[in-house]
Amino acid sequence: MKMETLKQLYIEELRDLYSAESQIVKALPKMVGAATSTKLKEAFKSHLQETEEQVQRLEQIFAALGESPRGETCEGMKGLLKEGAEFMEENAEPEVMDAGLISAAQRVEHYEMAGYGTVRTYAELLGDENAVELLEDTLKEEKAADSKLSKIAIDINVEATRAA
């Protein structure tokens, strides 16, 4: 299909985010299991619940557009999550594992923030006010998750310098 309109691009970008979020829903429980810090485990559990809600918001947007959320796999997220999964297989000290998990999670958050900021702008230009609100809610959650991870990282990174 030839990409001829901003609306077509908007829908494709939304599908990419839907794929990304669906992959994250599957990855977060593994990250909870690999984390040793109670704060980090709780942050991942909390973000899993948010991510499930974000998937529902995207489904609402697709329903309003009369479009299916199904599309190609988001290869960018697939790559980020693959790197995180490979790190979880490392034989790392607990504090180092947690520091690495935060690093992997923040890469994911930044990818999502870029995507949501873009589609929110497209929604504004296309006059899709309901989607603008839903996408802004998700963007705020992604920024908050990144900030929370940064705060947790302060203690964990110090602990990781003392490992072994």
N, C-alpha and C positions, 0 to 999 in steps of 0.2 A: 504494500500500500504506500502510495506517495504521501508524504507529509506536506499538506498544503495550507493548513490553518493553525493558528495558535491553539485553537480548541483541540485539534487532533494531538498536538504536542502536549498540551495540558493533560489529556486523557492518558497518553502513553507514560508521562512522568508520574501520574497518579498510580498507574498500574505497576510501575517500577517500585514506588514506595510501598504498595500493597505487598508485592513480592518480598521486599526487604523486611517489612514488619513481620510477615509470616515466617520468614527464616529466623528472625530474632526470637520469636515466641518459642521456637524449637531449641534455640541455643542457650537462652537464659537459664533454664533448669540445670544444664551442664555446668554453667559458670557458678551457680549457687553451690553445686556439689564440689567444685574445685576450690572455692574460696575457703579460707580458714578464719578470717576476721568476721566476727559476729556482725559488725556494722556493715561490712561489704556484702555479706550474705543477705542481710535485710534490705540493703539498697537494691540488690539484684531482684529479690522477691517483689519488692514494691514496684520496680520498673517493669517486671513481667505483667503485673496487673494493669499498669498504665498502657503497656504495649498492646494488650488484648483490647483495651478501650480504644486505642488509636486505630486498630484494625476495624473496629466497629464504626468509628467515625468515617474512615475511608469507604466502608460499605454504604454508609448513608449518602455520601457524596455520589458514589456510583449509581445508587438507586435514583437519586434526584436527576442525574444526567441520563438515566435510561441506558446505562452501559454496564458491561460486565467488568469486574475487577481483575479477571484472569488475563494474564499476558505472559510474556517471556520472563524467565528467571532474571532477577536483578544480579548480574554478575559481579558488580562492585561489592555488594553486601556479601555475596557468596565468598569472595576473596578475603574480605575482612574477617568473616567468621571462620574461614579455613585457617587463617593465620592464628587466630585466637585458639582454635581447637588444637593446632599443632603445638602451641605454647603449653597448653594444659597437659600435654603428654610428656613435657620435660620433667626431669627429676630435679625440682627446685625446692629450696628451703621454703617453708610456709609463707614467710613475709615477702620473699622474692616472688613467689607464685601470686600472692595478692597484688603486689605492685605491677606485675605483668598483666594480670586480669584487668586492673584499672586502666592500664595503657590501652589494651585491646578494646575495652568498653568505650573509652573516650574517642577512639578512632571511629567507632560505630556511631556515637552520638554526633560527632562533627559531620559525618556523611549525611546523617538524617537531617540535621539542621540546615545544611545546604539544600537538600532536596525539598524540605518543607517550606523554606523561605522562597524558593523559586516558584513552587506551585501556588503558594499563597499570593504571590505577585500576579501570576497568570489569572487566578480566580478574580482578583481585583480588576484587572484589565478586561476580563470577560463579563464583569458584572454579576458574578456568582457570589452574592453577599453571604449566603448561608455557609457555603464552602469556606469563604474567607474566615469566618468565625471559628469553624471547626478546625481548620488548618492552623490558625493562630493559637488555639488552645493546645494543639499538639506541639507546635514549635516552642511554646512556653515550657511545656513539660520536658522537652528534650534539653532545653537550656538549663532547666532546674536539675535534671539528672546529671548533666555534665558538671554543674557547679557542686552538687553533692559529692560526686566522685572526686573532684579536686580537693574538697575538704577532707574526705576520708584518706586521700593519698598523702596528705601532710604527715600524719602519724605513721602510716604504713611504710612510706618511703624512708623515713628515719629508722624504723625498725629493720627495714631491708638492708640498710647500710651496716647494721650490726650483725647481720646473719652470718653464720658459719664463722 
